[in-house]
Amino acid sequence: MKMKKTAALILAGTMALSLSACGGNAQGDSQGSAQGGSAGGAVKVAIWDNAQLAGLKEIMGDFTAESGIDVEIQVVPWDQYWTLLEAGAQGGSMPDVFWMHSNYSQKFMSNDILLDLTDRIAASESIDLSNYYEDITGLYQFDGKTYAIPKDYDTIGLWYNKTLFDEAGIAYPDETWTWDTFAEVSEKLTNKDKGQYGFASPAANNQDGYYNLIYSTGGSVLSEDKKTSNWDSPETIAAMQWWVDHLVKKSMPSQEVMAESAADVLFGSGKVAMIMQGSWMVGAFKGNEYTFEHCDVAVLPKAEDGTRKTIYNGLGWAASAEGPRVEESWKLLEYLGSEAAQKKQAELGVTMSAFMGTSDTWVNCVPEFHLQAYMDMTEDMVIRPYTRNTKVWEDYSQSTMVKAYTGEMSVEDVCKDIAAYMNEQLAEE
């Protein structure tokens, strides 16, 4: 089987996606064998999140003990990960098994790069796609075929610094908070002269940022049929205008500061009182001495009518279509998608698991954090907007949104500009 197109067509642009990318803890360069995997014969696995490595190694070890197939895991930082897959696709040296993300899945699936799992799933006694969230499964299907086994799903929560709240005499965030409450408290906790801010969310943060406000207040960024941008809808423009007026201008560090230091870094150093972050960040916050001691998480604010939405996403386990260990790779995918492995993923605190009904134990993986907030957010979820060219139009929207943050362009003009560009890209799809 030959690749239909060059790897240059696979990836468009090199802007690093924000950590909203579902599991985007962009540490890397760690490598581990599930059970002393033999060189050459082991299934080579690539991931991008170091915080998940320990738990996944334990799960891979269970697989090795059961199957006799050794596994070796490599952690590659997010901004290098897709270059690795691109080079591998072009040069025939792909990892055997790897994570797939909705930003890239349709391009990889349409280019004969990923192993078609359709028939294998149909014959499997362990994998039944009805056990996973339909939206997550759909991220990894193309032309009626399935190319990845759902790994996890994520929701967004509101992280806050308990110490800063206590010092200000302000009650912690809870389910009664509206977006207006959130804005008012953010402003109260901001002292720009002292470099203290109530909230941080750079223009690149969409899933763990303004998308949640947009959808909670009746807006959207993509039509249901995925053919038209809704960035220029009155509801979306109004939401972003509120976001800039009440949060960006009043309670956030400058875009320049947030570009130099990620929101979670500012939060983890006590300079920011609140951030929005996905459930994939729990391991990182547990491992950070400051956030572990001073911080906790609550549900997101709600709209005035009570609507509280979260943007959710999920990774998939995929395999190389031309790898030297295709059958071994499939056996690993089949195991990773099984109910037993998915339950263990949740129990170990790796992430919330894609297999429905297996994530309840995840809330206990760090009892110091109120992780039930993430589970509570599952009551009204919206799948992260995606199309075939997500990476192209999303990069453009993120870089253009900076101009609204800095005041270079009006919010309305920015939203309309993004919509026009996005519509051009959608028309080409």
C-alpha positions as CSV (number, residue, x, y, z in Angstrom):
1,M,0.0,0.0,0.0
2,K,1.5,3.4,-1.0
3,M,0.7,6.7,0.7
4,K,-1.5,8.7,-1.5
5,K,0.0,12.1,-0.7
6,T,3.2,13.5,0.7
7,A,3.5,14.1,4.3
8,A,3.5,17.8,3.6
9,L,-0.2,17.5,2.9
10,I,-0.7,15.7,6.1
11,L,0.2,18.5,8.4
12,A,-0.6,22.1,7.7
13,G,1.3,24.7,9.8
14,T,3.5,24.3,12.7
15,M,1.9,26.3,15.4
16,A,1.9,24.3,18.6
17,L,-1.6,23.6,19.8
18,S,-2.4,24.8,23.3
19,L,-2.5,22.2,26.1
20,S,-6.2,22.1,25.4
21,A,-5.3,19.3,23.0
22,C,-6.5,16.6,25.2
23,G,-3.5,15.3,27.0
24,G,-1.2,18.1,25.9
25,N,1.4,17.9,28.7
26,A,4.2,18.5,26.3
27,Q,7.0,16.9,28.1
28,G,8.9,14.1,26.4
29,D,12.0,12.2,25.6
30,S,11.2,9.5,28.2
31,Q,11.2,5.9,27.1
32,G,10.2,2.8,28.9
33,S,9.6,-0.9,28.3
34,A,6.4,-2.4,29.7
35,Q,8.3,-5.5,30.8
36,G,11.9,-5.3,29.6
37,G,10.9,-5.4,26.0
38,S,13.3,-7.1,23.7
39,A,14.9,-4.8,21.2
40,G,13.5,-5.1,17.7
41,G,10.7,-7.4,18.5
42,A,8.8,-5.2,20.8
43,V,5.8,-3.2,19.6
44,K,6.9,0.5,19.5
45,V,4.4,2.9,21.0
46,A,4.5,6.7,20.8
47,I,2.7,9.1,23.1
48,W,3.2,12.8,24.0
49,D,2.3,13.1,27.7
50,N,4.9,12.1,30.2
51,A,2.3,12.4,33.0
52,Q,0.6,9.3,31.6
53,L,3.7,7.2,31.1
54,A,3.8,5.4,34.5
55,G,0.2,4.2,34.3
56,L,0.4,3.2,30.7
57,K,3.6,1.2,31.3
58,E,1.7,-0.7,34.0
59,I,-1.2,-1.4,31.6
60,M,1.2,-2.4,28.8
61,G,2.9,-4.7,31.3
62,D,-0.4,-6.5,32.0
63,F,-0.7,-6.9,28.2
64,T,2.8,-8.4,27.9
65,A,2.1,-10.8,30.7
66,E,-1.1,-11.9,29.0
67,S,0.1,-12.0,25.4
68,G,3.8,-12.5,25.6
69,I,4.2,-9.5,23.3
70,D,6.7,-6.9,24.5
71,V,6.0,-3.2,24.3
72,E,8.3,-0.1,24.3
73,I,6.9,3.4,24.9
74,Q,8.5,6.6,23.7
75,V,7.2,10.0,24.9
76,V,7.7,12.7,22.3
77,P,6.7,16.4,23.0
78,W,3.5,17.5,21.3
79,D,5.3,20.0,18.9
80,Q,7.7,17.2,17.8
81,Y,5.2,14.4,17.8
82,W,3.4,15.2,14.6
83,T,6.8,15.9,12.8
84,L,7.8,12.4,13.9
85,L,4.7,10.8,12.4
86,E,5.0,12.9,9.3
87,A,8.6,11.8,8.8
88,G,7.7,8.2,9.6
89,A,4.8,8.2,7.1
90,Q,7.1,9.6,4.4
91,G,10.1,7.3,5.2
92,G,8.2,4.1,6.2
93,S,9.4,4.2,9.8
94,M,6.2,5.0,11.7
95,P,5.8,3.8,15.3
96,D,3.7,0.6,15.5
97,V,1.0,2.1,17.8
98,F,0.4,5.8,18.6
99,W,-2.1,8.3,19.8
100,M,-4.3,10.1,17.3
101,H,-5.9,13.5,17.8
102,S,-9.0,14.9,16.1
103,N,-7.0,17.8,14.7
104,Y,-5.1,15.4,12.5
105,S,-7.2,12.3,12.3
106,Q,-9.0,12.9,9.0
107,K,-5.8,13.8,7.1
108,F,-4.1,10.7,8.4
109,M,-7.1,8.5,7.8
110,S,-7.6,9.7,4.2
111,N,-4.0,9.1,3.2
112,D,-3.7,5.3,3.9
113,I,-1.4,5.9,6.8
114,L,-3.5,4.3,9.6
115,L,-4.4,0.7,9.8
116,D,-8.0,0.1,8.9
117,L,-9.5,-1.6,12.0
118,T,-13.1,-2.1,10.6
119,D,-13.0,-5.8,10.0
120,R,-10.9,-6.5,13.0
121,I,-13.3,-4.7,15.3
122,A,-16.3,-6.6,13.7
123,A,-14.6,-9.9,14.5
124,S,-13.4,-8.9,18.0
125,E,-14.9,-10.2,21.2
126,S,-13.5,-7.4,23.2
127,I,-14.3,-4.3,21.1
128,D,-17.9,-3.1,20.6
129,L,-18.0,0.5,19.5
130,S,-21.3,1.1,21.2
131,N,-19.4,1.0,24.5
132,Y,-17.8,4.3,23.7
133,Y,-19.1,7.8,23.3
134,E,-20.4,8.1,19.8
135,D,-18.8,11.5,19.2
136,I,-15.4,10.1,20.2
137,T,-15.7,7.1,18.0
138,G,-16.7,9.4,15.1
139,L,-13.5,11.3,15.4
140,Y,-11.7,8.3,14.1
141,Q,-14.0,7.1,11.3
142,F,-13.7,8.0,7.7
143,D,-15.7,6.8,4.7
144,G,-17.4,4.3,6.8
145,K,-14.3,2.8,8.2
146,T,-12.7,3.0,11.7
147,Y,-9.0,3.8,12.2
148,A,-8.6,4.1,15.9
149,I,-9.9,2.6,19.2
150,P,-11.1,5.4,21.6
151,K,-8.6,5.8,24.4
152,D,-10.2,8.5,26.7
153,Y,-12.4,11.5,26.9
154,D,-12.0,14.8,28.7
155,T,-14.1,17.6,30.1
156,I,-13.1,21.1,31.3
157,G,-13.1,22.3,34.8
158,L,-12.3,25.6,36.6
159,W,-9.1,25.4,38.7
160,Y,-8.7,27.9,41.5
161,N,-6.1,28.8,44.1
162,K,-7.6,28.2,47.5
163,T,-4.9,30.2,49.3
164,L,-5.6,33.4,47.2
165,F,-9.3,33.0,47.7
166,D,-8.8,32.6,51.4
167,E,-6.6,35.6,51.7
168,A,-9.2,37.7,49.8
169,G,-12.0,36.3,51.9
170,I,-13.9,35.0,48.9
171,A,-15.9,31.8,48.8
172,Y,-14.6,29.1,46.5
173,P,-16.2,28.6,43.1
174,D,-19.2,26.2,43.1
175,E,-22.2,25.2,40.9
176,T,-24.0,28.4,41.7
177,W,-21.5,30.6,39.8
178,T,-22.6,32.3,36.6
179,W,-20.2,33.7,34.1
180,D,-20.9,37.1,35.6
181,T,-19.9,35.8,39.0
182,F,-16.8,34.5,37.5
183,A,-15.9,37.8,35.9
184,E,-16.6,39.7,39.1
185,V,-14.4,37.5,41.3
186,S,-11.7,37.5,38.7
187,E,-11.5,41.2,38.8
188,K,-11.5,41.3,42.6
189,L,-8.5,38.9,42.6
190,T,-6.5,41.0,40.1
191,N,-3.8,43.5,41.2
192,K,-1.8,44.2,38.1
193,D,0.6,46.5,40.0
194,K,1.7,43.4,42.0
195,G,1.6,41.1,39.0
196,Q,-1.4,39.2,40.4
197,Y,-4.3,38.2,38.1
198,G,-7.7,36.7,38.6
199,F,-7.7,34.6,35.4
200,A,-5.4,33.6,32.5
201,S,-6.4,32.1,29.2
202,P,-4.4,33.0,26.1
203,A,-5.9,33.4,22.6
204,A,-4.7,29.9,21.7
205,N,-6.8,28.3,24.4
206,N,-10.2,27.4,22.9
207,Q,-11.3,24.0,24.2
208,D,-10.1,25.0,27.7
209,G,-11.1,28.6,27.1
210,Y,-13.7,30.7,25.2
211,Y,-15.3,27.8,23.4
212,N,-17.0,26.9,26.7
213,L,-18.5,30.3,27.0
214,I,-19.5,30.5,23.3
215,Y,-21.5,27.2,23.5
216,S,-22.9,27.8,26.9
217,T,-24.5,31.1,25.7
218,G,-26.0,29.8,22.5
219,G,-23.1,30.4,20.0
220,S,-21.0,28.0,18.1
221,V,-18.0,28.1,15.7
222,L,-19.1,25.4,13.2
223,S,-22.4,24.4,11.7
224,E,-23.8,21.0,12.5
225,D,-23.1,19.8,8.9
226,K,-19.5,21.1,9.2
227,K,-19.9,23.1,6.0
228,T,-20.1,26.6,7.4
229,S,-18.3,28.7,10.0
230,N,-20.4,30.2,12.8
231,W,-17.7,32.5,14.0
232,D,-19.7,35.4,12.6
233,S,-23.0,34.5,14.2
234,P,-24.4,37.2,16.5
235,E,-24.3,34.8,19.5
236,T,-20.7,33.9,19.0
237,I,-19.6,37.5,18.5
238,A,-21.5,38.6,21.6
239,A,-19.8,35.8,23.6
240,M,-16.4,36.9,22.5
241,Q,-17.1,40.5,23.1
242,W,-18.1,39.7,26.7
243,W,-15.0,37.5,27.1
244,V,-12.7,40.4,26.0
245,D,-14.5,43.1,27.9
246,H,-15.0,41.3,31.2
247,L,-11.9,39.0,31.3
248,V,-9.2,39.9,28.9
249,K,-9.2,43.6,29.6
250,K,-9.9,43.4,33.4
251,S,-8.4,40.2,34.8
252,M,-5.8,38.7,32.6
253,P,-2.1,39.1,32.1
254,S,-1.1,40.6,28.7
255,Q,-1.1,38.3,25.7
256,E,2.7,38.8,25.6
257,V,3.0,37.5,29.1
258,M,0.7,34.5,28.4
259,A,2.7,33.7,25.2
260,E,5.9,33.5,27.2
261,S,4.4,31.5,30.1
262,A,1.5,29.1,29.6
263,A,-1.5,29.7,31.8
264,D,-0.9,26.5,33.8
265,V,2.7,27.7,34.5
266,L,1.4,31.1,35.8
267,F,-1.2,29.3,37.8
268,G,1.3,26.9,39.2
269,S,3.5,29.7,40.4
270,G,0.7,31.5,42.3
271,K,0.5,34.4,39.9
272,V,-3.0,33.6,38.6
273,A,-6.0,32.7,40.8
274,M,-8.0,30.8,38.2
275,I,-7.6,28.9,34.9
276,M,-9.7,26.5,32.9
277,Q,-8.1,23.2,32.2
278,G,-9.0,19.8,31.0
279,S,-9.1,16.6,33.0
280,W,-5.9,15.5,31.2
281,M,-3.9,18.0,33.4
282,V,-4.7,16.3,36.7
283,G,-1.5,14.3,36.7
284,A,0.6,17.4,36.1
285,F,-1.2,19.3,38.8
286,K,-0.7,16.5,41.2
287,G,3.0,16.4,40.4
288,N,3.4,20.1,40.9
289,E,4.1,20.8,44.6
290,Y,2.4,24.2,44.5
291,T,-0.8,23.2,42.8
292,F,-1.1,20.1,44.9
293,E,-1.0,22.1,48.1
294,H,-2.9,25.2,47.2
295,C,-5.3,24.4,44.4
296,D,-8.5,22.6,43.6
297,V,-11.1,22.3,40.8
298,A,-14.8,23.1,40.4
299,V,-17.4,23.0,37.6
300,L,-17.4,25.7,35.0
301,P,-19.7,28.7,35.4
302,K,-23.1,28.6,33.9
303,A,-25.1,31.0,31.7
304,E,-27.9,33.1,33.1
305,D,-30.5,30.5,31.9
306,G,-28.6,27.7,33.8
307,T,-26.9,26.2,30.7
308,R,-23.5,24.8,31.6
309,K,-21.6,23.2,28.7
310,T,-18.1,21.8,28.4
311,I,-16.2,21.2,25.2
312,Y,-14.9,17.6,25.2
313,N,-12.6,15.6,23.1
314,G,-10.8,12.2,23.2
315,L,-7.7,10.5,21.9
316,G,-7.6,7.3,19.9
317,W,-5.2,4.4,19.8
318,A,-4.1,3.9,16.1
319,A,-1.6,1.7,14.3
320,S,0.6,2.1,11.3
321,A,-0.9,0.6,8.2
322,E,2.5,-0.6,6.9
323,G,4.2,-1.4,10.2
324,P,6.2,-4.6,10.6
325,R,4.2,-5.7,13.6
326,V,0.6,-5.2,12.3
327,E,-1.0,-8.2,14.0
328,E,0.8,-7.6,17.3
329,S,-0.2,-3.9,17.1
330,W,-3.9,-4.9,16.6
331,K,-3.7,-7.2,19.6
332,L,-2.4,-4.3,21.7
333,L,-5.1,-1.9,20.4
334,E,-7.7,-4.5,21.2
335,Y,-6.4,-4.9,24.7
336,L,-6.2,-1.2,25.4
337,G,-9.8,-0.7,24.3
338,S,-11.1,-3.5,26.5
339,E,-13.2,-2.9,29.5
340,A,-10.5,-4.2,31.9
341,A,-7.7,-2.0,30.5
342,Q,-10.0,1.0,30.4
343,K,-11.0,0.5,34.0
344,K,-7.4,0.2,35.0
345,Q,-6.6,3.4,33.1
346,A,-9.2,5.2,35.2
347,E,-8.1,3.6,38.5
348,L,-4.5,4.5,38.0
349,G,-5.5,8.1,37.3
350,V,-4.0,8.1,33.8
351,T,-7.1,9.8,32.3
352,M,-10.8,9.4,32.2
353,S,-11.5,6.4,30.0
354,A,-13.5,6.2,26.7
355,F,-15.3,3.0,27.6
356,M,-18.6,4.3,29.1
357,G,-19.1,3.5,32.8
358,T,-15.4,2.8,33.6
359,S,-14.4,6.3,34.8
360,D,-16.1,6.5,38.2
361,T,-13.0,5.3,40.0
362,W,-11.0,8.1,38.3
363,V,-12.4,10.7,40.7
364,N,-10.6,9.0,43.6
365,C,-7.2,8.9,41.9
366,V,-6.2,12.2,43.6
367,P,-8.5,12.5,46.7
368,E,-7.0,15.9,47.5
369,F,-8.7,17.3,44.3
370,H,-12.5,17.5,43.8
371,L,-12.3,15.6,40.6
372,Q,-16.1,14.9,40.7
373,A,-16.3,18.3,39.1
374,Y,-15.1,16.8,35.8
375,M,-17.6,14.0,36.0
376,D,-20.4,16.5,36.7
377,M,-19.5,18.4,33.5
378,T,-20.4,15.3,31.5
379,E,-24.1,16.2,31.9
380,D,-23.9,18.6,28.9
381,M,-21.0,18.0,26.5
382,V,-20.2,19.4,23.1
383,I,-17.6,17.6,21.0
384,R,-14.6,19.8,20.1
385,P,-15.3,21.3,16.6
386,Y,-13.4,19.6,13.9
387,T,-13.3,19.0,10.1
388,R,-10.8,17.6,7.7
389,N,-8.7,20.8,7.9
390,T,-9.1,21.6,11.5
391,K,-5.4,22.3,12.0
392,V,-5.5,24.9,9.2
393,W,-8.5,27.0,10.3
394,E,-7.8,26.5,14.0
395,D,-4.3,27.8,13.7
396,Y,-5.6,30.8,11.8
397,S,-8.4,31.5,14.3
398,Q,-6.0,31.3,17.3
399,S,-3.4,33.7,15.7
400,T,-6.1,36.1,14.6
401,M,-7.8,36.1,18.0
402,V,-4.6,37.6,19.4
403,K,-5.6,40.8,17.6
404,A,-8.8,41.0,19.6
405,Y,-6.8,40.4,22.8
406,T,-4.4,43.2,22.0
407,G,-7.0,45.6,20.6
408,E,-5.4,45.6,17.2
409,M,-8.8,44.7,15.7
410,S,-12.3,44.8,17.1
411,V,-13.8,41.6,18.4
412,E,-16.5,41.7,15.7
413,D,-13.9,42.2,12.9
414,V,-11.8,39.4,14.3
415,C,-14.7,37.0,14.4
416,K,-15.8,37.9,10.9
417,D,-12.3,37.6,9.6
418,I,-12.0,34.1,11.1
419,A,-15.3,33.1,9.6
420,A,-14.3,34.2,6.1
421,Y,-11.1,32.3,6.2
422,M,-12.7,29.2,7.8
423,N,-15.4,29.2,5.1
424,E,-12.7,29.2,2.4
425,Q,-11.1,26.2,4.0
426,L,-14.4,24.4,4.4
427,A,-15.3,25.0,0.8
428,E,-12.1,23.2,-0.3
429,E,-13.0,20.2,1.8
